[in-house]
Amino acid sequence: MRTALVIGTGLIGTSIALTLAERGVAVYLADADSGQARTAAGLGAGSAEEPPGQVDLAVVAVPPAHVAATLADAMRSGRARAYLDVASVKGGPRRELAALGLDLSGYLGSHPMSGREQSGPLAATADLFEGRPWVLTPTPETDTEVLNLALELVSLCRGVPVVMDADAHDRAVALVSHMPHLVSGLVAARLEHAEDSAVRLCGQGIRDVTRIAASDPRMWIDILSANPGPVADLLGALAEDLESTVAALRALESGDGEKRRAGAEGVERILRRGNAGQIRVPGKHGTAPRAYETVAVLISDQPGELARIFADAGRAGVNIEDVRIEHATGQQAGLVQLMVEPAAVGPLRVGLAERGWSLRA
């Protein structure tokens, strides 16, 4: 791939353009908002000028509702040898293109499974897709050259290609992305009018659950409008679980011992189902999840402290598998939870204690 046209210079489009430009591809940028395209160009993502001729690959990175129309315009104009979109929904745009009577041999739908809570070109990074799954949805009519260019794009972005059927993809992202986002928003909405005294007690658990609720609602309306059926089905099943859980909790309030036992069993049942589902979430690098142990270290909120603790862990010969930070309310300090292999707990605790770190049991 020597040339590419990226249509849509938001977070995903600009991140793709930055990556391609870093790898020597001549990238051209287009956006309905010319100012946004110029911003992306100013970041080094490519040129906001029109390409001098047909490019090797056009990447359409616009909201799902506009994908088919944008692709149709580009394909009819012959702007590229191959066309690819990166929308989070795949079945709908393909059916819209087919209904328009376009030759789909030069098109392939794709979806990089990566993103951030922030949107727009200023949030873009060249490493956004590194190690992340990138779904490709070819069909029997997809031209081999188009598939090869798509695979080259994923490789240049250091993503991991995953081939799926378009409708199977839409059901999957409803489960692992779209439905969780709405649930996160529903939980965060409980905080809107909560007492300040209650909100001040927020810990890492509520931060984890509500993190993705900070995303742009307008962007998510576009996404959910393109995949409403599968998401509604999942939320309907979740609503049934919520109803039974509410009933079980009400039973725990009863003065009848038998009802309380039944309530406890109902709550335990849903928690154990949660355990069973959680262990299926892929672990590091997409491998099977592994059981790590935690070493908690008291850390001050000063520049360089995290770098120092990582360096000291390295000197102890320990690889940190994951990390979480829990900030202390009203204090310039917090707990860093270092997740490591069980065999590394002893050496890490000794190494950090020798270097003056305060460890928590």
C-alpha positions in Angstrom: 0.0 0.0 0.0 1.5 3.3 -1.1 -1.5 5.7 -0.9 -4.6 5.9 1.2 -7.6 8.2 1.6 -9.2 8.4 5.1 -12.7 9.8 5.0 -13.7 10.9 8.5 -11.0 12.4 10.8 -12.4 11.6 14.2 -10.6 9.4 16.8 -10.5 6.2 14.7 -9.9 7.8 11.3 -7.1 10.0 12.5 -5.5 7.2 14.5 -5.5 5.1 11.3 -4.1 8.0 9.3 -1.3 8.7 11.9 -0.3 5.0 11.9 -0.2 4.8 8.1 1.7 8.1 7.8 4.3 6.9 10.3 4.9 3.8 8.1 5.5 5.8 4.9 2.1 5.6 3.3 0.9 8.8 1.5 -2.3 9.6 3.4 -5.0 12.0 2.2 -7.7 13.3 4.6 -11.3 14.2 3.9 -14.1 15.2 6.3 -17.4 17.0 6.1 -15.8 19.4 8.6 -12.8 20.7 6.8 -11.5 22.3 9.9 -11.3 18.8 11.6 -9.4 17.5 8.6 -6.9 20.3 8.8 -6.5 19.6 12.6 -5.7 16.0 11.8 -3.3 17.1 9.1 -1.6 19.4 11.6 -1.0 16.4 13.8 0.9 14.7 11.1 -1.9 12.4 9.9 -1.5 13.3 6.3 -2.6 15.9 3.8 -6.0 17.7 3.8 -5.6 18.2 0.0 -7.4 16.1 -2.6 -5.4 13.1 -3.8 -3.9 13.6 -7.3 -5.4 10.4 -8.5 -6.9 7.1 -7.5 -5.5 5.8 -4.2 -4.8 2.2 -3.2 -7.3 2.1 -0.3 -10.1 4.3 0.9 -11.0 4.0 4.6 -14.4 5.3 5.6 -14.4 6.3 9.2 -17.8 8.1 9.6 -20.8 7.4 11.9 -22.7 4.2 11.0 -25.7 6.1 9.7 -23.5 7.8 7.1 -21.3 4.8 6.1 -23.3 3.6 3.1 -23.9 7.0 1.6 -20.2 8.0 2.0 -19.0 4.7 0.6 -21.4 4.9 -2.4 -20.2 8.4 -3.2 -16.5 7.3 -3.1 -17.1 4.1 -5.1 -19.1 5.9 -7.8 -16.3 8.5 -8.1 -13.7 5.7 -8.4 -11.5 7.3 -5.7 -9.7 4.0 -4.8 -8.9 0.5 -5.9 -10.4 -0.9 -2.7 -12.9 0.4 -0.1 -13.1 -0.4 3.6 -15.2 1.0 6.5 -14.4 0.9 10.2 -17.9 1.3 11.6 -18.9 -0.6 14.7 -21.9 -2.2 12.9 -21.4 -4.3 9.8 -24.6 -5.9 8.5 -26.7 -2.8 7.9 -24.2 -0.8 5.8 -23.5 -3.8 3.6 -27.2 -4.3 3.0 -27.7 -0.6 2.2 -24.9 -0.7 -0.4 -26.4 -3.8 -2.0 -29.8 -2.1 -2.2 -28.1 0.8 -4.0 -26.9 -1.6 -6.7 -23.2 -1.2 -6.1 -20.6 -3.8 -7.0 -19.4 -5.0 -3.6 -16.4 -7.0 -4.8 -14.2 -3.9 -4.1 -15.6 -3.4 -0.6 -14.9 -5.0 2.8 -16.5 -4.1 6.1 -14.2 -4.0 9.1 -14.3 -2.9 12.8 -11.2 -2.3 14.9 -12.1 -3.2 18.5 -10.4 -0.3 20.1 -11.3 3.2 21.2 -11.3 5.8 24.0 -13.8 7.8 26.0 -12.6 10.9 24.2 -13.5 11.6 20.6 -12.1 13.8 17.8 -8.7 14.0 16.1 -7.0 15.5 19.2 -7.7 12.2 21.0 -6.1 10.1 18.3 -2.9 8.1 18.8 -0.8 6.0 16.4 -0.8 3.0 18.8 -4.6 2.9 19.3 -4.9 -0.5 17.6 -1.8 -2.2 18.8 -2.6 -5.8 19.9 -6.3 -5.2 19.5 -8.7 -7.4 17.5 -9.7 -6.0 14.1 -12.7 -7.7 12.7 -12.9 -8.3 8.9 -16.2 -9.4 7.3 -15.4 -10.6 3.8 -18.0 -12.4 1.7 -17.5 -14.9 -1.2 -17.7 -11.9 -3.7 -14.9 -9.9 -1.9 -12.0 -9.5 -4.3 -8.7 -11.1 -3.1 -6.8 -7.8 -3.6 -9.3 -6.0 -1.4 -8.9 -8.6 1.4 -5.1 -8.4 1.0 -5.1 -4.6 1.3 -7.4 -4.9 4.4 -4.9 -7.4 6.0 -2.0 -5.1 5.2 -3.9 -2.2 6.9 -4.4 -4.2 10.0 -0.8 -5.3 10.0 0.5 -1.7 9.6 -1.7 -0.7 12.5 -0.3 -3.7 14.5 -3.8 -5.1 15.1 -4.9 -8.7 15.2 -7.2 -9.7 12.3 -10.4 -11.6 13.1 -12.6 -12.9 10.3 -16.4 -13.0 11.1 -19.8 -12.9 9.4 -21.2 -9.4 9.4 -24.4 -10.3 11.3 -22.5 -12.5 13.8 -20.2 -9.5 14.4 -23.2 -7.3 15.2 -24.6 -9.7 17.7 -21.2 -10.1 19.3 -20.5 -6.3 19.7 -24.0 -5.9 21.1 -23.0 -8.3 23.9 -19.5 -7.1 24.6 -19.7 -3.4 23.8 -23.1 -1.8 23.1 -25.1 -3.4 25.9 -22.3 -2.8 28.6 -22.1 0.8 27.5 -25.8 1.4 28.2 -25.6 -0.5 31.5 -22.6 1.7 32.5 -24.7 4.7 31.7 -27.6 3.5 33.7 -25.4 2.9 36.8 -23.7 6.3 36.4 -27.2 8.0 36.1 -27.9 6.9 39.7 -25.1 9.3 40.7 -26.6 12.4 39.0 -28.7 13.5 41.9 -27.1 11.5 44.7 -26.1 13.2 48.0 -22.5 14.7 47.9 -21.7 12.7 51.0 -22.5 9.5 49.2 -20.6 10.4 46.0 -17.5 11.2 48.1 -17.4 7.5 49.1 -16.8 6.4 45.5 -14.0 3.9 45.2 -12.4 1.9 42.4 -15.4 -0.4 41.9 -17.7 2.4 40.9 -15.0 4.0 38.8 -14.5 0.7 36.9 -18.2 0.3 36.3 -18.9 3.9 35.1 -15.7 4.6 33.2 -17.2 4.2 29.7 -20.3 6.2 30.6 -18.1 9.3 30.0 -18.2 8.7 26.2 -20.0 11.2 23.8 -23.8 10.4 23.8 -24.2 11.7 20.3 -21.7 9.2 19.0 -23.4 6.4 20.9 -26.8 7.3 19.5 -25.4 6.8 16.0 -24.0 3.4 17.0 -27.1 2.1 18.9 -29.4 3.3 16.1 -27.5 1.0 13.7 -27.8 -2.1 16.0 -30.9 -1.6 18.1 -32.4 -5.1 17.8 -29.6 -7.2 19.3 -29.0 -4.7 22.0 -32.7 -4.6 23.0 -32.8 -8.4 23.1 -29.8 -8.4 25.5 -31.3 -5.7 27.7 -34.6 -7.6 27.8 -32.8 -10.6 29.2 -30.9 -8.5 31.6 -34.2 -6.9 32.8 -35.5 -10.4 33.6 -32.4 -11.1 35.7 -32.8 -7.7 37.5 -36.4 -8.5 38.3 -35.6 -11.8 39.8 -32.7 -10.2 41.8 -34.9 -7.5 43.1 -37.4 -10.1 44.2 -34.6 -12.1 45.9 -33.4 -9.0 47.8 -36.9 -8.2 48.9 -37.2 -11.7 50.3 -34.1 -11.0 52.4 -36.1 -8.3 54.1 -38.7 -10.8 55.2 -39.3 -12.0 58.7 -39.9 -15.5 57.3 -36.8 -17.6 57.6 -37.7 -19.7 54.6 -38.2 -16.6 52.4 -34.8 -15.2 53.5 -33.1 -18.5 52.6 -34.8 -18.5 49.2 -33.7 -14.8 48.7 -30.1 -15.6 49.7 -30.1 -18.5 47.2 -31.4 -16.2 44.5 -28.7 -13.6 45.1 -26.0 -16.2 45.3 -27.2 -17.7 42.0 -26.8 -14.5 40.0 -23.4 -13.8 41.6 -22.1 -17.2 40.7 -23.4 -16.8 37.2 -21.4 -13.5 37.1 -18.3 -15.4 38.3 -18.8 -18.0 35.5 -19.1 -15.2 32.9 -16.3 -13.1 34.2 -13.7 -15.9 33.9 -14.5 -16.2 30.2 -13.2 -12.6 29.6 -9.9 -13.0 27.7 -6.8 -12.2 29.7 -3.5 -10.5 28.8 -2.8 -10.4 25.0 -6.1 -12.2 24.4 -5.0 -15.4 26.1 -7.0 -17.4 28.6 -7.5 -15.4 31.8 -4.9 -16.2 34.6 -5.1 -15.8 38.3 -2.8 -13.1 39.6 -2.1 -12.0 43.1 -2.1 -8.4 44.3 0.7 -6.5 46.1 -0.7 -3.2 47.5 1.7 -0.3 47.9 1.0 3.1 49.5 2.1 5.8 47.0 2.2 9.6 47.2 0.6 11.7 44.5 4.0 13.1 43.2 5.5 13.2 39.8 7.6 10.1 39.0 6.3 7.9 41.7 4.8 5.3 39.4 7.9 5.2 37.2 10.0 4.6 40.4 7.8 1.8 41.6 7.9 0.1 38.2 11.7 0.5 38.1 12.1 -1.0 41.6 9.8 -3.9 40.6 12.1 -4.5 37.6 15.2 -4.5 39.8 13.5 -7.2 41.9 13.2 -9.2 38.7 9.3 -9.0 38.7 7.1 -8.4 35.7 4.0 -6.4 36.5 1.0 -8.0 34.7 -1.6 -5.3 35.5 -2.0 -2.3 37.7 -4.8 -0.4 39.4 -4.7 2.9 41.4 -7.1 3.7 44.1 -6.9 7.3 45.2 -7.4 8.1 48.9 -10.4 10.5 49.4 -9.2 14.0 50.4 -5.5 13.0 50.5 -2.6 13.3 48.1 -1.9 9.6 48.3 -3.4 6.3 47.2 -2.9 2.6 46.9 -1.2 1.1 43.8 -2.4 -2.5 43.3 0.3 -4.4 41.4 -1.0 -7.7 39.9 1.8 -10.3 39.5 2.2 -14.1 39.1 1.8 -15.9 42.5 5.4 -16.9 42.5 6.5 -13.3 42.2 4.7 -12.0 45.3 7.5 -12.8 47.7 10.4 -11.3 45.7 8.3 -8.2 44.9 7.4 -7.6 48.5 11.0 -8.0 49.7 12.4 -5.9 46.8 9.9 -3.0 47.4 10.3 -3.1 51.2 14.1 -2.9 50.9 13.7 0.2 48.8 11.5 2.0 51.3 8.0 1.4 50.0 5.1 1.0 52.4 3.3 -2.2 51.7 -0.2 -3.1 52.8 -1.3 -6.6 53.8 
